[in-house]
Amino acid sequence: MKLSIISFTERGRALSMTVQNVLEQEIDVTVYTKCKILETNKVPMKGKGIEGPEYIKKDLLTWVGEQFQSQNALLFIGACGIAIRTIAPFVKDKLEDPAVLVMDEAGRFVIPVLSGHYGGANGLAEIIAEKLGGTAVLTTATDVNNLFAVDVFARKNGLVICNRKGIKEVSSAVLAGKKVTIAMACNYQGRLPEELTLISYPVVGKASIIISPFLEDVVKADLQLCPKVYIVGIGCRRGKSLLEIEEVVKRQLLKVGIRQESVASLASIDRKKEEVGLLEYAEKYNLPYQTFSEEELKHIPGEYTFSSFVQEQVGVDNVSERAAMAACGEGGRLLTRKYPENGITVAIAERKWSVTFDEV
């Protein structure tokens, strides 16, 4: 998470630097100000050799819009009214909006005002309040009642929320003290919250929450949480378009029944690092695109489908399978062998994964 802090007075400016100092080991923090005294230059601050906040010369609304676009968390040091009026034009969706917080100039209260759960504003408020000796003002019902919050759990475990309406259903059931069942296609660590009842996976019938990457589970769950654990290894002839690549990958994902949301990254050989179709695919689905050298791929342990043609062309017997496994890391497994179609070769590997509940 990246945090941008904005202040409007000298006292707020000084507090913004204090917050940066206490968070610097945990969060990437940048401080800004609209305090008029800093309009012409930055003012050095005492301690740690950190330079003072950057003065924002542009309109505040424009600046905040840029922060939303970059998905930076925002901390306003000042009145709640300023923050609310400024962010209002950019608020869209609880699963997309960045965390927004407000803190008074005395540092007594830290208030999450947007994306408290999935955006992480509540957790950030608690961290800042603890370090400054202030109070985090939380208003979300599950936090007030110290109950399991499924969207916070999803964020901490990097799980994609597949059917957003399920958040309300699950949270309402938790607050009402109703039975909430959970099934997991993985192991878990920590202690299962008292509000949840564990049932076996695969699910027979229906469950409140299912943690799995599989397409078939969406109809069995009030809320499906999808782990990003699959690597698509890919090789292709030069000039293959986004549409061609997309169609082949889509068919392979459907063949094994896994959701597009469960794909964690795209992987290939470094000769393809500038391949336009692959770059466009990675950008469209917001995926990291990892490439590996011929030597790196050669030394990936395991048995792979041999191709004399591929070895002659790039110096290694297989690109898609080896690249997928290289990106997996320790404990990964090859889910599908290479599948060639129309000059595109796709293989899918799965990372070792589990989820963690807070131990309380």
Secondary structure, 3 states (H helix, E strand, C coil): CEEEEEECCHHHHHHHHHHHHHHCCCCEEEEEECCHHHCCCCCCCCCCCCCCCEECCCCHHHHHHHHHHCCCEEEEECCHHHHHHHHHHHCCCCCCCCCEEEECCCCCEEEEEECCCCCCHHHHHHHHHHHHCCEECCCCHHHHCCCCCHHHHHHHCCEEECCCHHHHHHHHHHHHCCCEEEEECCEEECCCCCCEEECCCCCCCCEEEEECCEHHHHHHEEEEEEECCEEEEEEECCCCCHHHHHHHHHHHHHHHCECHHHEEEEEEEHHHCCCHHHHHHHHHCCCCEEEECHHHHHCCCCCCCCCHHHHHHHCCCCCHHHHHHHHHCCCCEEEEEEEEECCEEEEEEECCCEEECCCC
